[in-house]
Amino acid sequence: MRDSTQLPVTRRMLPSLSQSLCLILSSRNLSGINLSAISLSSINLGPLTLFLHTRLTQRLAKFQIPRPIKHQSQRFGIFALACFVAATLSGCANSLETCARTELKLTWAEPAELQATVTILSSDEFEGRKTQTQGAAKSRDYIKQQFEDLNLQPWGADFIVPFEYQTFFTQETGANVVATAMATAPTNRWRIIVAHYDHLGMSGSKIYHGADDNASGVAAMLAIAKHWQQQFALQPNTLPKVNLMFVATDAEEPGLYGSIALVEQLKTRLPEATFELMINLDMVSHPGRPYGIYLEGSRNFTQFNQFKPLLNQQNRLCIKLTHPKPVGRSIQSTDWLRASDHYPFHKANIPWLYFGVPTHPQYHTPEDTVATIDITFLAAVTESAFELLQLNAEYLKN
């Protein structure tokens, strides 16, 4: 994985709006132009709400071009100003999201519960949760108990689903923890939420706690499962008629073996299933700059631009669609497609979305502890991931 150096990611602009204003203001006849009279309905702004339309109109109304303009230099100055204004206003398209922590607006996620889960899984008692250790076994038992407490159902005889995998020299064993929440009526539609629970274990007396990687993802998955069950009990008709599968995968760190095994088991045990979406939660609590979550996999959905605003319209979480590029000769680039448990799903042609932050100074060190993560940020990511589960199936068709 690469170094923690990060580049700010520039906000996407609305080219149609900025180009239209610049085109108008660079014309020869500039006298008396009133920007508030520009029809936004003729400009393709994408899925903006009425609120955004009104805000744009109000802000445009503040700008009047003085008449007459006598000199080319004045025309050029106003042209430059207009382009700047248009670029600034284009940020209104994302005004429901912010890259500032102070603007996050949580709606249901409980930071204290998320912190409690991360604290337990990253504690010394769990010894870094390395595959095939007592720490990993304790993690499985803890996650299984949480699934049982939420009245979820096992996928088969038990929540713990073992698998085997081959390394270079030996045959190894691992175990995923799998729970289901079935729809009210029988259906072959499935959506899957995955978060790996394993980490690096210990090196001598040093414990690699793995708070962000990936106790945070497991905590988010459990919170999503709890909220789904609550909504299902109170207002089942508000949720899509779809089966959910919650999977805490094992052996992600040594080679994505848990998710590889899961995909093979899905093919065998659910041959008639339609898998609409796989959500991977891996390292979702340690934001950098900009203060946002990165969401890979948008190209898997032709209507992604239509449903993306739904993911953060309430909590205003900043969502970036590509990780920042590495900087400097000594910094290794990360292949985000193959970096985590979504990759086996990608190879199986199951559409996926992956929430995660870039690597940071605490990544894969003993310092990745609960004290270094941002619980409010984790709560916001949890809420945005839940929005994907509520999407109408039409959004997910390709």
N, C-alpha and C positions, 0 to 999 in steps of 0.2 A: 504494500500500500504506500501511497505517496506521503510526502511531508505535509505539515499542516498549513503551509503558506497558502493564502487564499486571495483571490482577486474579487473586488466588488463586481457584481453583475448588474449591468445597466438595465433599467426598466424597459420593457418593450413599449414602443411608441405606436400611436395610431397614425400610420402613414397617410391614410385618406384625409384625415382632418388637417394635419400639419401641411400636407402638400396643397390642399385646397386653399388654405389661408395664405400660404406663401405665393401661390399662383395668382390669387386675386390681388395681393398687395404689391406684387412686382409688375403688375400691368401699368400701362402708361396713364390711364385715367384713374387717379387715386383720389380725386377730390370728392369729399363728402361721403366716403365709404363708412357705413355703420356696421361694425362687425356683429352687432347683436341681431342684425337682420339676416345674417347668413343662415340658411335653412339646414339644420342638422339632420333633418329627415332625408336629405338628399345625399348624405355622407354615410358610408357604411361603417358604423361604429361597433358592429358585432352585438353581443348580448348585453347591452347596457340597460339599466333600469330607468324608469321614469325619473327617479331621483337624480341619476347622473345626467340625464338630458337637461333637467331643470338647472342643475348646478353649472353645467357648461354654458347654458344660455345666460345665466346671471353673470358669470365671469366674463363672457364675451362682451356683454353690454357695457362693461367698464371701459372698453377700449374704443375711442373715436379717433379717426384719422383727420387731422386738421386740414382745412382747405383755405386757400389753394396751396398746393406744394409747388414751389417755384424752382427748386434746384434738384439736380440729380442726386446730390449728396444726401439731401433730406429723404429722397425716395429710397435710396439704398439703406439709410439708417432705419427707416420705418420697416422696410422689408426684413432687415435682420431682426428687428424687435419682434415683428410678427411671427417669424419662424421660431424665435425663442418662446414667445407666448404659446404658440401652437404646441411646441414640444412639451411645455410645462403643463398645458391643459390636457395633454394626452395621458398624463398620469391619473386623470380622473377616472379613466376606464378601470384603473385598479384601486380606486379610492376606498373600496371595501377591504383591501388588504393593506398592511403596513409592514415596513421592515424595522419597526421600533417596538421594543418590548412593552413600553408603556401604553400602547394602543390596543393590545390584545384584549378581547372581550369574551371571556369564557361564558358558556351557556349552561353546561351540565357536568362537565368533567370535574372531578374532585382532586385537586392537587395533593391533599393530605393522603388520600388512599393510594394514589400513584406513588408517592414518596415512600409510603410504608412497604409497598411491594418491592420497589427497587432496593430499599434498605435491607430487606430480608434476603433477597436473592444475591446481593453483592456483599453480604456480611462475611466475616471470617469463618463462620460455621459452614458455609457452603464451599469454601476452599477453592474458589475460582471456577467451579462447575465444569471441569474438564471431562470430556467424554470418557466413560468407563471408570469413573472414580466415585467415591462415596458422596462427593459434593454434587455430582450429576444426579445420583440416585435421590438425594435429598431434594434436589430441584424438581425432579419428576413427581415425587410424592407431594410436594407443596402445590404444584400446578394442578395435579389430579384432584387434590382436596378443594381447590378453588373451583374447578369445573363442577364437582359434585355439589358444592354449596350453591352454585348458580342454577342447579337443576338442569344442567346440560346432559346430553346422553352420550355414552361411549360409542365409538365407531366399531361395533363388534362386541366381543365379550368384555373388553376392558378398555379403559382410557389409554393405557400404556401399550403402544404398538411397537414391538421389537422389529429389528431388521439386521441384515448382515451386509457388510461391504468389504471390498478387497483393497488393501493398500499394496505397496510395492512388494512386500515380503510376506504378509500374513493376512488371515481372514479375521476381521474384527466384527464386533457387535455394537449396536446402538439401539436407542429406543425413543421414538417420538411420543408425544402426549397429544391425543386427538379427541376432540369433543364435537358434537353436532347439535344444531338447533334446527329441527325439522319444521317445514311449513305446515300450516293448518290442514292443507289438502295435499295428497300425494303429487309430487312433481319431480322431474328430472333436472330441474334447474338448480345449480349450485354456485355459491360464491365462497371463496376460501381466504382465510386470514392466517398468515404465517409469521411467526417470530422465533428465531432460534434461541434456545436457552443455554447452550453450552458456551464455554469461554476457554481460557488458556490454562486454568488451574494454578499450580504453584511452581516456583523455581527456587529450590532451597527453602528458606523460611519466608520468602516473599510471595504474597498472594496477589494474583491478578484478578481484581474484584469484578471487572466487567460491568460497571454500573450503566454506562451508556451502551456498551457493547456486550450483551444486549438485554440486560435486565430491563432497560427502558422499553424495548419493543414488547417484551412479555407483559410488562405492566400495562402498556397501552392496549394490547390484545385482550387482557382480562377485563379491563375497564369497558372496552367495546362490547364484550360478551355480556357483561352485567347490564349495560344500558339497553342492549337489544332485548334481553329477557324482561327488563322492566317495561319497555315499550310494548312488547308482545303481550304482556299480562294486562296492561291498561288499555291499549289501543291497537289491537292486532291488525285492524283494517287499514292502518296508516303505513304498514310495512309491506314491502313487495312479497309476493308469494314465491319465496325462494328458500331453499335449504342453505344453511350456513355450516361451515366446517372451520373450527379453530384448532390450529396446529402449532404446538411448541416443538420445533425440530431440534434434533440432536446432531452432533458431528458436522456442524456447518463450518467451524473453524478449520478442520483438517481437509475439507474438500467438498462441502455441500452434500455430504452423503445422506443426511436425513431427508432433504428435499428430493434427492434423486430417488430414494426408496419410496417416498410418498407418491411421487408421480407414477412410478411403476405399479404401486398398489391401487391407485385410482383407476388406471387402465384395466386392471384385472377385476377389481371389485365393483366398479361403477361403469361398465362398458357403454351403457345407454345414456350416461349423464351429459348434460350440456354445462360446461364450465364457463360461466359468463365473465368471471373476474377472479384474479388472485391478487391479494394485497400483501406485500412484504414490508414488515416493520423492522428495520435494522439500524440501530443507532439513531434515536429520534429525540434526544434530550440535551444535546450539547451544541447549540447554534454558534456560528461564527459571525463573520461579516460578509454579506448582509445578514441581518438577524432573520433568518428564514429557513424553511425546510426545503429540501430538494426532492422533486418528484420525477423519477425516471419512468419511461414506458408510455408516455402520452401518444406516441406514434402508433400504439396498438389499437387506438380507438379513433375512428373517423370523426366522431362527434365530440371529441375531447374539448374543443374550444367552446362548445355549447354548455357542457356541464361543469367545466372548471370553476366558473364564478360561484357555483353552488357550494363548493368545498370550503369557502372562507367568507361567505357573505355575512355570517353572523360573528365569527370570532376574529376576523380581519388578519388572519395569519398570512404572512408573506410566503408565497409558494413559488419557487423557481423551478423551471423545467429541465435545466441541465446543470450539472455540477460545474464549479469554476475550474478553469484550466490551470494546470500546474505552471509555476514560474521558476526559472533558473535551471541551469544544466544539471544540478545535482538532485533535482526533484523528479521522482518517478511518477509517470502518469498512471491513473487507475482505469482499468477497464470496468466501467460500472455495470455493463451488461452481465459480466461474469463474476461480479464481486460478491454476490449474495444469493440467497435461496430462490430468487425469481428466475435464475438462469435455467434450471431444469424445466420449469414451466414454459419458458420461452422456447426451448428446444422441442417441447411437446405441443407447440402451437396453442397454448392456453394463454389468453390475454392477461397481462399483469401490470401492476403499478407498484413502484418501490419508493417508499418514504425513507429518507436517510439524510444525515448530515455528512459533510466531508470529514476526513480524518483530522485530528487535533492533537495537541501535545500530550494529552493523557491517553490517546488511543494505544491499545496493546501495551500498557504499562501498569504497574501496581497503583498508579495514581488515578486510575479511572474509577473513582469512588462516588458515592452519592453526594458528597460535598461539592463535587465539581460540575454537577448537572443543573439544568434549569427546569424546575418542576412546572412552572407556568407554561413554558414553551412545550414541554411534554404533554401537558393537558390540552393545549391548543391543537397539536398534531393528532392527538387521540380523537378529538371532536371532528376534525377534517376527514380523517380516515373513516369514521363512522358514516359520514355523509355519502361516501361511495356505496355503502351497503344499502342505503335508502334509495339509490337511483332507480328511476324507471328503466325497465329492460330495454326500451327503445334507444336510450342513450348508449347502451353497451353493444348494440348491434353494429357489425361492420360489413 
